């Protein structure tokens, strides 16, 4: 052999060099993973998805997010509706997704041969239900806020003489 090295010694040196390179790569990857875990982006792409854990302000929206374990945007994504869609669209999409993920009715007679594969999901069905509940809770808060605002606006105004009923007749 050229250079006076035996084959086993050369193989061992290659293995040691490879192990050193691999060890350095794993150490660098571990350091980067630690830095990534420590970084908390403000308002980034994960801001809304991580909204459940960040809902700490005590507002009604944050309370609903913690209670339902879902942000309104997540609920809209699950039900495939937009922010401005009426409640009818939300309920229509809910009904469709709920039925699509419901188990089929039991067969009249037991099937022969191989059992059919499951094509429904209890997990997805429960997500659909929770999404509907979250959006309904949000709408309820909005309706209550509008009702309170209209009562406050209505109570603050004094009726004018033109709007008031005429006095009762005197006999």
JOBELWO-V672810 format. One record per backbone hydrogen bond with DSSP energy under -1.0 kcal/mol. CO is the residue of the C=O (numbers start at 0). NH is the residue of the N-H. Records with the same first field share a line. If there is no record, write none. Layout:
CO=NH  NH
This chain:
0=3
5=9
6=10
7=11
8=12
9=13
10=14
11=15
12=16
13=17
14=18
15=19
16=20
17=21
18=22
19=23
20=24
21=25
22=26
23=27
24=28
25=29
26=30
27=31
28=32
29=33
30=34
31=35
32=36
33=37
34=38
43=46
45=49
47=50
49=53
53=55
58=62
59=63
60=64
61=65
62=66
63=67
64=68  69
70=74
71=75
72=76
73=77
74=78
75=80
81=84
85=89
86=90
87=91
88=92
89=93
90=94
91=95
92=96
93=97
94=98
95=99
96=100
98=101
120=124
121=125
122=126
123=127
124=128
125=129
126=130
127=131
128=132
129=133
130=134
131=135
132=136
133=137
134=138
135=139
136=140
137=141
138=142
139=143
140=144
141=145
142=146
143=147
144=148
145=149
146=150
147=151
148=152
149=153
150=154
151=155
159=163
